[in-house]
Amino acid sequence: MAENRIITFEKNKCWINGNEFFGTAEEGSVEAKRKMLDYDGMAMPAPVKIPSGKLEAMTAKLKVKLSDPIVLTELSKNRGFVEVRLKGKAAVMNSTQGFVNDEDITTRIKGFVEEIPTPTHKDGEIPSKEFTINALYLEVSKNGSVILKVDVSSGEVIPQDLV
């Protein structure tokens, strides 16, 4: 996985599109980075990159041990739009709370699945499936307290100095 991980998680219980149990996320991460602009002032010998106040597109990558191969149908609904909720061990860094690494983190991701699901298992086998979500919404919380939130549609970012 890439270097720009804003959160990583392992062995999380995973629900999709409401209360449909999807399986166990063996590993995963959400990748994000600041959108940078070139600044080239008068008499500067070289430009410098400065933050634009925005983020590049966020991408979530998950490897899930499915509860049942039939749950893959959830990835085909709504043109691939999914709402995923993960609960378990995760690590996240932010400017207000520092490094948070706990066994009881809840992560919510909303976005579009990139891959069209295809069955790759044999009868009687419950496979692991890797997929990518182009995220519109990310919320990480512990005991109801928000650690990190990025809502692309409303522009809400917690902590605000993230971008």
Rosetta blueprint (number, residue, H / E / L):
1 M L
2 A L
3 E L
4 N L
5 R E
6 I E
7 I E
8 T E
9 F E
10 E E
11 K E
12 N E
13 K E
14 C E
15 W E
16 I E
17 N L
18 G L
19 N L
20 E E
21 F E
22 F E
23 G E
24 T E
25 A E
26 E E
27 E E
28 G E
29 S E
30 V E
31 E E
32 A L
33 K L
34 R E
35 K E
36 M E
37 L E
38 D E
39 Y E
40 D L
41 G L
42 M L
43 A L
44 M L
45 P L
46 A L
47 P L
48 V E
49 K E
50 I E
51 P E
52 S E
53 G E
54 K E
55 L E
56 E L
57 A L
58 M E
59 T E
60 A E
61 K E
62 L E
63 K E
64 V E
65 K E
66 L E
67 S L
68 D L
69 P H
70 I H
71 V H
72 L H
73 T H
74 E H
75 L H
76 S L
77 K H
78 N H
79 R H
80 G H
81 F E
82 V E
83 E E
84 V E
85 R E
86 L E
87 K E
88 G E
89 K E
90 A E
91 A E
92 V E
93 M E
94 N E
95 S L
96 T L
97 Q L
98 G E
99 F E
100 V E
101 N E
102 D E
103 E E
104 D E
105 I E
106 T E
107 T E
108 R E
109 I E
110 K E
111 G E
112 F E
113 V E
114 E L
115 E L
116 I L
117 P L
118 T L
119 P L
120 T L
121 H L
122 K L
123 D L
124 G L
125 E L
126 I L
127 P L
128 S E
129 K E
130 E E
131 F E
132 T E
133 I E
134 N E
135 A E
136 L E
137 Y E
138 L E
139 E E
140 V E
141 S E
142 K E
143 N L
144 G L
145 S E
146 V E
147 I E
148 L E
149 K E
150 V E
151 D E
152 V L
153 S L
154 S L
155 G L
156 E E
157 V E
158 I E
159 P L
160 Q H
161 D H
162 L H
163 V L
